[in-house]
Amino acid sequence: MKYYDKHFIKQLNKGERLVQKQLFEELYASMFRVCQRYVLPHDEAEDCVMKGFLKVFQQIGKFEYRDEKSLFWWIRKIMLNEALMVARKKHNFYIMAEEKMQEIAVDADIWLKLDAEDLNTMIMQLPTGYRTVFCLFVVEGYEHKEIAELLGITESTSKSQLQKAKIKLRLIVEQMNSGYGNVGR
Amino acid sequence: MSDDNIIKQKVNSLDSLPPGYEPNLESKWNLLEAGLDEGKKKRVILYWHRVAIAAMLLIIGGGSLLFMNTHSPDLAQQKIGNKQIMKTEIPIQPLAKKEAEKIFVSASGKLTHPVFYSNKMKTVVQSLTIAEQKNEHDSVIKPNELIKDISEIKLVSSSKIKRSRFVELDFNDQPLAPTINWNEPVLASQSIKFKLGISNGTSSGYTYDGRNFKLSKSISN
């Protein structure tokens, strides 16, 4: 997370190109990560980031400063909305894949052992519906009610998708574990 | 710490680009900058576009107002068929600008009734010719009753009154006694409010016998 003070935001408000460029360069990577969680292909995630930054600079006047973290979270929300807009266009979340899966147990500390990049790669392997609900709930911290509104699904669908996403993720971890011998290289 | 929290922290800690993905940030910034400049231009164009539309609407509105003022037919010359006509002279007094819309109606030279024209009605009426009509469709408008189906009263003026404009008349009079001569009961009170309008086709009118007002409606014949 990056921190930005009032002075920086004042300069952004004035539309100073150097400051805008600094923000763009500092946040591009983390915002790309945000978008890519919902829009997998690199070029489409890039588009989301670019559109998101365009919105950020055009609507910076609407931003309300609370603390030094607030700009980061505001930009992140814009990026998430952009990505979800693309995801909704590409995927009908109303028709979710119903897969029968058996619960499997994994080591209690498996998540601690996993490398962040590996974990991210595994999450990317989840089917779109599972991944979207999982990321919105676990990574972004949305409630099921909010997820249901965002994706146009019911709360119960959101809950069941999350449940299945977690089982599927454990399966993927298990497969990786058995394939590579050990996780958390 | 729960599994969810561990995953959240790990995933959110990723603030570098994914391995193997190395975009040219300089060219991407140039693209974004071009987009920002384009947006600025568009906003300026949009601003002037709106100004132009507003100016055009003003010109059209002003033009049509001018046209209506200069081309309204003199309603005094309109025929009201074979109906009995009662002429009411309205002496115009020189009024202050604020009271320009307030005129006094003197009916049959007996009583003076202040008439308040609505803001929309800018034309000063100098005299009224009231169509008096009595037929089976006549109805009595009670004081303060909102006129629904009777929305028109034939009002003829020697000066120009804009067509289809409705004016609100407020006979802020003393209590009027119930009628004696009229067959139908007529109610009157201190204040009678109704709307006057002018248009072709159906016509309505009111009668005044020196003490009482009776609103009537008729189907055009």
Interface residues (C-beta under 8 A of the other chain):
Chain A: M1 R17 Q20 K21 F24 E25 Y28 A29 S30 F32 R33 Q36 R37 H42 E46 M50 F53 L54 F57 Q58 W111 L112 L114 A116 E117 L119 N120 I123 C135 F137 V138 V139 G141
Chain B: D3 D4 I6 I7 K8 K10 V11 N12 S13 L14 D15 S16 L17 P18 P19 Y21 P23 L25 K28 W29 L31 L32 E33 G35 L36 G39
